Amino acid sequence: MRAGVERGFLRELAESTGGRGRFEARFLWLLPQPMRFVADVVRRRLSCPEMLDGIAATSALRHELTAFLMSRHSPELPEHRRVDSARCTIVCPVRAGRLTLALDVHDGDWTYATGKLMKLIHETHVYLHRYWPDYAYESLGASLE
């Protein structure tokens, strides 16, 4: 996280530890509202809880976004865009219309998983801007241009 601040793409970083192997950070990136990043060592999960709002569990957006995210495991993608399923599994549950983007970390390589989660967040935003511009405008505050 600190590397992102030093490189200038994350702003207003606030970090905390919650005990029981849990670390949380809040920062500004891509959206006007802060994002949350949670590392839960006990559950072996990295997540951005409630990253996207207004996604109905049975909607076309949920279906297509989930398919896009799961496609990031494809061996046909270049390594820098692929999430190695032997190392991490992409998880994207929706509760009360809020999608959490997460990685279950299998091999304990938190540096690899953190980098992949940050890339997944970015690719998700690019995907939404390209294929769901109305959602990106209404929910993320993106430009319609």
Secondary structure, DSSP 8 states (H G I E B T S, - for coil): -HHHHHHTS-EEEEEEEEETTEEEEEEESSSSS-EEEEEETTTTEEEEEEEEES--TTSHHHHHHHHHHHGGG-TTS-GGG---TTTEEEE--EETTEEEEEEEESS--HHHHHHHHHHHHHHHHHHHHHH-HHHHHHHH-----
